[in-house]
């Protein structure tokens, strides 16, 4: 989802030397670093198993969560408290941003991993606000026995989305998917991140983007882009899974032709799920943003389950949320029960995990469900337990 709040962090001024004089260029030495992870004996890598996943060497249902902000925290203690609580809940997978791009390092107050501008493409290895922040998250996930879904791009502007590429290479948001220079830069970033972490058992899946859209485009644009990029990722790392990260938009003749079924956002979930280099399908659920009532969410879940069944691939309810806390528990509990009792959806993960971080940093929005609250006991602890106890058979 598009962020409702920006990450609140203490701005640290970089030295003029780091900003202006010596950015690290994109070359083979920069994108083929010595592996930092996976040096110890790891659990088996996750993989599709029919319509479910084998995770930690076991075919099972499970629950996960979203914590986009993990790699954008500046304090290791914040990462540790969050991941320890996520692990204690019984979650298996955490989805967190694997991107962070700026067009101007001199004005950026966020953690960022790369700079794109008229002078070139540069990667930020500064330990306080660069790629080492994501390094720590991957290493800590190994320690806590968790696995990560890493989207490598954002559709929206927060923390450097598609428009940071078009700002540097020209064209509109929709042009990004077919802009040769933008795609070359995106692939260089993908190569850096995938090569850096591909030896880690903490990676559940690489993800092409958070909620990719190409509004009013023919769905073939994103289909062709997803086919190309997922194939490229598989050429770098054939062992880990790849997913698209889309919201699950449907096109006629699916549904009633209203917004979610109109194809307006240029995404065809059914067609994209058939891409051989995408290992599973994702869909999101935000009725209050999309103009639907909350009970419609159950229909949306069951429709995607049926599509997954027809395709013979896992499908994941990757994001869902209710901004109104007064009704959130009742609404999301109903959706969770639909996942649990009426579908073979492989796992689900609400947006988003919330907690009290030691530093006082507050990256949370109105959708956050906070650890160690009565609401979290139901939506977090109990649901994770229920999913883990569900018999690992895809019969629905």
C-alpha positions as CSV (number, residue, x, y, z in Angstrom):
1,X,0.0,0.0,0.0
2,X,1.0,3.6,-0.4
3,X,2.5,4.8,2.9
4,X,0.4,7.1,5.0
5,X,3.3,8.1,7.0
6,X,7.0,8.5,6.3
7,X,9.6,6.9,8.4
8,X,10.6,9.3,11.2
9,X,14.4,9.1,11.6
10,X,17.1,11.3,12.9
11,X,18.8,13.0,9.9
12,X,22.5,12.4,9.8
13,X,24.5,14.8,7.5
14,X,26.9,12.9,5.3
15,X,30.3,14.4,4.7
16,X,30.9,16.3,1.5
17,X,33.4,13.6,0.5
18,X,30.7,10.9,0.6
19,X,28.1,13.0,-1.1
20,X,30.0,14.8,-3.8
21,X,33.5,13.4,-4.3
22,X,33.4,9.7,-4.3
23,X,30.2,7.9,-5.0
24,X,30.7,4.2,-5.8
25,X,30.2,3.5,-9.5
26,X,28.3,0.6,-10.8
27,X,30.9,-1.9,-12.0
28,X,31.6,-5.6,-11.6
29,X,33.5,-5.1,-8.4
30,X,30.5,-3.3,-6.9
31,X,27.9,-5.8,-7.9
32,X,29.8,-9.0,-7.2
33,X,30.7,-8.5,-3.5
34,X,32.1,-11.3,-1.3
35,X,29.1,-13.1,0.1
36,X,28.3,-11.9,3.6
37,X,25.6,-14.4,4.5
38,X,24.9,-18.1,4.6
39,X,28.3,-19.1,5.9
40,X,26.8,-21.4,8.6
41,X,24.7,-24.5,7.9
42,X,21.2,-23.2,7.0
43,X,17.8,-24.8,6.9
44,X,16.5,-25.8,3.5
45,X,15.5,-23.0,1.2
46,X,11.8,-22.5,0.7
47,X,10.1,-23.7,-2.5
48,X,6.6,-24.3,-3.9
49,X,5.1,-27.6,-3.1
50,X,1.9,-27.9,-5.1
51,X,-0.3,-25.0,-3.9
52,X,1.6,-24.7,-0.7
53,X,5.2,-24.1,0.3
54,X,7.9,-26.2,1.8
55,X,9.4,-23.9,4.4
56,X,12.0,-25.0,6.9
57,X,11.9,-28.3,5.2
58,X,8.2,-28.9,5.9
59,X,5.2,-28.5,3.7
60,X,2.8,-26.4,5.7
61,X,0.4,-23.5,6.0
62,X,1.7,-20.5,8.0
63,X,1.2,-16.8,8.7
64,X,3.5,-13.9,8.0
65,X,3.6,-10.1,8.3
66,X,4.7,-6.9,6.7
67,X,7.4,-4.7,8.3
68,X,8.5,-2.5,5.3
69,X,10.8,-0.4,7.6
70,X,13.3,-3.0,8.9
71,X,16.1,-2.1,6.4
72,X,15.4,1.6,6.9
73,X,16.0,1.6,10.7
74,X,19.3,3.1,11.8
75,X,19.6,1.2,15.1
76,X,20.4,-2.5,15.3
77,X,18.5,-2.7,18.6
78,X,15.3,-1.7,16.8
79,X,15.8,-4.4,14.2
80,X,16.5,-7.0,16.9
81,X,13.4,-6.2,19.0
82,X,11.1,-6.2,16.0
83,X,12.4,-9.5,14.6
84,X,12.5,-11.2,18.0
85,X,8.8,-10.3,18.6
86,X,7.8,-11.4,15.0
87,X,9.5,-14.7,15.6
88,X,7.9,-15.1,19.0
89,X,4.5,-14.7,17.4
90,X,5.1,-17.8,15.3
91,X,5.4,-15.9,11.9
92,X,7.5,-17.6,9.3
93,X,7.9,-14.8,6.7
94,X,8.4,-11.0,6.9
95,X,8.0,-8.8,3.9
96,X,10.3,-5.8,4.0
97,X,11.5,-3.3,1.4
98,X,14.7,-4.2,-0.5
99,X,14.7,-0.9,-2.2
100,X,15.7,2.7,-1.3
101,X,16.5,5.1,-4.0
102,X,17.1,8.9,-4.2
103,X,17.9,11.3,-7.0
104,X,19.8,13.6,-4.6
105,X,22.0,12.2,-1.8
106,X,22.7,15.7,-0.5
107,X,19.1,16.3,0.4
108,X,18.1,12.8,1.5
109,X,17.3,12.2,5.2
110,X,16.2,8.6,4.8
111,X,18.3,5.5,4.5
112,X,19.0,4.9,0.8
113,X,20.7,2.2,-1.1
114,X,21.3,3.9,-4.5
115,X,21.4,7.3,-6.2
116,X,20.1,7.8,-9.7
117,X,20.7,11.1,-11.5
118,X,22.2,12.6,-14.6
119,X,25.7,11.7,-13.6
120,X,25.0,8.0,-13.2
121,X,24.0,5.3,-10.8
122,X,25.7,4.9,-7.5
123,X,25.4,2.5,-4.6
124,X,25.5,3.7,-1.0
125,X,27.7,1.5,1.3
126,X,27.7,4.0,4.2
127,X,27.2,1.8,7.3
128,X,24.8,4.3,8.9
129,X,22.4,4.9,6.1
130,X,23.2,2.6,3.2
131,X,23.1,-1.0,2.1
132,X,24.7,-2.2,5.4
133,X,21.4,-1.4,7.1
134,X,19.8,-4.1,4.9
135,X,22.8,-6.4,5.5
136,X,22.0,-6.3,9.2
137,X,18.3,-7.2,8.6
138,X,19.3,-10.3,6.5
139,X,21.8,-11.4,9.0
140,X,19.4,-10.9,11.9
141,X,16.6,-12.8,10.1
142,X,19.0,-15.8,9.9
143,X,19.6,-15.5,13.6
144,X,15.9,-15.4,14.5
145,X,14.9,-18.1,12.1
146,X,12.8,-15.9,9.9
147,X,12.6,-15.5,6.1
148,X,12.2,-12.4,4.1
149,X,10.3,-11.3,1.0
150,X,12.3,-8.5,-0.6
151,X,10.5,-6.2,-3.1
152,X,13.2,-4.6,-5.3
153,X,11.2,-1.6,-6.4
154,X,8.2,0.6,-5.3
155,X,5.4,1.6,-7.6
156,X,4.9,4.7,-5.4
157,X,7.2,7.6,-4.6
158,X,8.0,6.6,-1.0
159,X,11.6,5.7,-0.5
160,X,12.4,5.9,-4.1
161,X,9.9,4.4,-6.5
162,X,9.5,4.1,-10.2
163,X,9.6,7.9,-10.6
164,X,13.2,8.0,-9.3
165,X,14.1,6.0,-12.4
166,X,12.1,8.2,-14.8
167,X,13.5,11.3,-13.1
168,X,16.9,10.1,-14.1
169,X,16.2,8.5,-17.5
170,X,13.1,10.3,-18.8
171,X,9.6,9.4,-19.6
172,X,6.5,9.0,-17.4
173,X,5.7,6.5,-14.7
174,X,4.1,4.2,-17.3
175,X,7.1,4.5,-19.6
176,X,9.3,2.9,-17.0
177,X,8.4,-0.6,-18.0
178,X,9.6,-0.2,-21.6
179,X,12.4,2.5,-21.1
180,X,15.6,0.7,-22.0
181,X,17.9,2.9,-19.9
182,X,15.6,2.7,-16.8
183,X,15.4,-1.1,-17.2
184,X,19.2,-1.4,-17.5
185,X,19.6,0.5,-14.2
186,X,16.9,-1.5,-12.5
187,X,18.6,-4.7,-13.6
188,X,22.0,-3.5,-12.2
189,X,20.3,-2.8,-8.9
190,X,18.7,-6.3,-8.9
191,X,22.0,-7.9,-9.7
192,X,23.6,-6.1,-6.7
193,X,21.0,-7.2,-4.2
194,X,20.4,-10.7,-5.5
195,X,24.1,-11.5,-5.7
196,X,24.7,-10.0,-2.2
197,X,22.1,-12.2,-0.5
198,X,21.5,-15.2,-2.7
199,X,23.6,-17.5,-0.4
200,X,21.3,-16.7,2.6
201,X,18.6,-19.0,3.8
202,X,16.8,-15.9,5.2
203,X,15.5,-15.1,1.7
204,X,12.0,-16.5,1.1
205,X,11.5,-14.8,-2.3
206,X,12.7,-11.9,-4.5
207,X,9.9,-9.6,-5.5
208,X,9.8,-7.5,-8.7
209,X,7.9,-4.6,-7.1
210,X,5.6,-3.4,-4.4
211,X,2.2,-3.1,-6.1
212,X,3.3,-2.5,-9.7
213,X,0.7,-0.6,-11.7
214,X,0.6,0.8,-15.3
215,X,-2.8,2.6,-15.2
216,X,-4.7,2.5,-18.5
217,X,-2.0,0.4,-20.1
218,X,-2.7,-2.8,-21.9
219,X,-2.0,-5.7,-19.4
220,X,0.6,-7.0,-21.8
221,X,3.0,-4.2,-20.7
222,X,3.4,-5.5,-17.2
223,X,3.1,-9.1,-18.4
224,X,6.1,-8.7,-20.7
225,X,8.0,-6.8,-18.1
226,X,7.3,-9.4,-15.4
227,X,8.3,-12.2,-17.7
228,X,11.6,-10.5,-18.5
229,X,12.6,-9.4,-15.0
230,X,11.6,-12.7,-13.3
231,X,13.6,-14.6,-15.9
232,X,16.6,-12.3,-15.3
233,X,16.4,-12.9,-11.5
234,X,16.3,-16.6,-12.1
235,X,19.4,-16.4,-14.2
236,X,21.2,-14.8,-11.2
237,X,19.7,-17.1,-8.6
238,X,17.8,-20.2,-9.6
239,X,17.4,-21.5,-6.0
240,X,15.2,-18.8,-4.4
241,X,11.6,-18.1,-5.4
242,X,10.4,-15.0,-7.3
243,X,7.0,-13.3,-7.1
244,X,5.5,-10.2,-8.8
245,X,4.2,-8.3,-5.7
246,X,1.0,-7.1,-7.4
247,X,-2.4,-6.5,-5.8
248,X,-4.1,-9.2,-7.8
249,X,-6.2,-7.0,-10.1
250,X,-8.5,-9.0,-12.4
251,X,-9.7,-8.3,-15.9
252,X,-12.9,-9.2,-17.9
253,X,-14.5,-11.7,-18.0
254,X,-13.5,-12.0,-14.3
255,X,-15.9,-10.2,-11.9
256,X,-18.4,-7.5,-12.5
257,X,-16.3,-5.0,-14.4
258,X,-16.0,-2.6,-11.4
259,X,-12.6,-1.1,-10.5
260,X,-10.9,-4.3,-9.1
261,X,-12.0,-6.3,-12.2
262,X,-11.7,-3.6,-14.9
263,X,-8.0,-4.0,-15.8
264,X,-7.6,-0.3,-15.2
265,X,-4.3,-0.7,-13.4
266,X,-2.8,-2.7,-16.3
267,X,-2.4,-5.9,-14.3
268,X,-4.0,-9.3,-15.2
269,X,-3.5,-11.6,-12.2
270,X,-4.7,-14.7,-14.1
271,X,-2.3,-14.2,-17.0
272,X,0.7,-13.2,-14.8
273,X,0.2,-16.2,-12.6
274,X,1.0,-18.4,-15.7
275,X,4.5,-16.9,-16.1
276,X,6.8,-19.8,-15.6
277,X,9.5,-17.8,-13.8
278,X,7.0,-16.6,-11.2
279,X,6.7,-19.2,-8.4
280,X,3.5,-18.0,-6.8
281,X,0.8,-15.3,-7.0
282,X,0.2,-12.4,-4.6
283,X,-2.9,-10.4,-4.0
284,X,-3.7,-7.5,-1.6
285,X,-7.0,-6.4,0.0
286,X,-8.0,-2.8,0.9
287,X,-11.7,-2.4,0.3
288,X,-11.8,1.1,2.0
289,X,-9.3,2.4,-0.5
290,X,-10.8,0.7,-3.6
291,X,-14.5,1.6,-3.0
292,X,-15.9,-1.7,-1.8
293,X,-17.5,-2.8,1.5
294,X,-15.5,-4.9,3.9
295,X,-17.6,-8.1,3.4
296,X,-16.6,-8.1,-0.3
297,X,-13.1,-9.0,1.0
298,X,-14.2,-12.5,1.5
299,X,-15.3,-12.8,-2.1
300,X,-11.9,-11.4,-3.3
301,X,-10.1,-14.0,-1.2
302,X,-12.1,-16.9,-2.5
303,X,-11.8,-15.7,-6.1
304,X,-8.0,-15.7,-6.0
305,X,-8.0,-19.0,-4.3
306,X,-10.0,-20.4,-7.2
307,X,-7.6,-18.9,-9.7
308,X,-4.6,-20.4,-7.8
309,X,-6.4,-23.8,-7.8
310,X,-6.9,-23.6,-11.6
311,X,-3.2,-22.7,-12.1
312,X,-1.9,-25.2,-9.6
313,X,0.3,-22.6,-8.0
314,X,0.4,-21.1,-4.5
315,X,-1.4,-17.8,-3.9
316,X,-0.7,-15.5,-1.0
317,X,-2.9,-12.8,0.6
318,X,0.2,-10.7,1.0
319,X,-1.3,-7.5,2.4
320,X,-4.7,-6.7,3.9
321,X,-5.7,-3.9,6.3
322,X,-8.4,-1.8,7.9
323,X,-7.5,1.7,9.0
324,X,-10.4,2.0,11.5
325,X,-9.2,0.4,14.7
326,X,-12.8,0.3,16.1
327,X,-13.8,-2.3,13.6
328,X,-10.4,-3.8,12.5
329,X,-10.4,-6.8,14.7
330,X,-13.8,-8.0,13.6
331,X,-13.2,-7.4,9.9
332,X,-9.8,-8.8,9.7
333,X,-10.7,-11.8,11.8
334,X,-13.5,-12.6,9.3
335,X,-11.0,-12.5,6.4
336,X,-8.6,-14.7,8.3
337,X,-11.3,-17.2,8.9
338,X,-12.1,-17.2,5.2
339,X,-8.4,-17.9,4.5
340,X,-8.3,-20.6,7.2
341,X,-11.5,-22.5,6.6
342,X,-12.6,-21.8,3.0
343,X,-9.4,-21.7,0.9
344,X,-6.0,-23.2,0.3
345,X,-4.3,-19.8,0.3
346,X,-0.8,-20.8,1.3
347,X,-0.2,-17.9,3.8
348,X,-1.4,-14.5,4.6
349,X,0.2,-11.4,6.1
350,X,-1.6,-8.3,7.4
351,X,-0.4,-4.8,6.9
352,X,1.5,-4.0,9.1
353,X,3.3,-5.2,12.2
354,X,3.6,-2.5,14.9
355,X,5.7,-2.3,18.1
356,X,7.5,0.1,20.4
357,X,11.0,0.4,19.1
358,X,13.8,1.2,21.6
359,X,14.9,4.3,19.7
360,X,11.4,5.8,19.6
361,X,11.4,5.7,15.8
362,X,7.8,5.5,14.5
363,X,7.4,4.1,11.0
364,X,3.8,3.0,11.5
365,X,0.6,4.1,9.9
366,X,-3.1,3.8,10.9
367,X,-3.2,0.1,9.7
368,X,-0.6,-1.1,12.2
369,X,-1.5,-3.9,14.6
370,X,0.7,-3.5,17.7
371,X,2.5,-6.3,19.3
372,X,1.4,-7.3,22.8
373,X,-2.1,-5.8,22.6
374,X,-5.4,-7.6,22.8
375,X,-5.9,-6.9,19.1
376,X,-2.6,-8.5,18.2
377,X,-3.4,-11.5,20.4
378,X,-6.3,-12.3,18.0
379,X,-5.0,-11.1,14.7
380,X,-1.4,-12.1,15.3
381,X,-0.8,-14.8,17.9
382,X,-4.0,-16.8,17.5
383,X,-4.1,-16.7,13.7
384,X,-0.4,-17.7,13.4
385,X,-1.2,-20.7,15.6
386,X,-4.3,-21.6,13.7
387,X,-2.6,-21.5,10.4
388,X,0.4,-23.6,11.6
389,X,-2.1,-26.2,12.9
390,X,-4.0,-26.4,9.6
391,X,-3.5,-29.7,7.8
392,X,-1.1,-29.3,4.9
393,X,-3.5,-30.4,2.2
394,X,-4.7,-28.1,-0.6
395,X,-8.2,-29.4,-1.0
396,X,-10.2,-26.2,-1.3
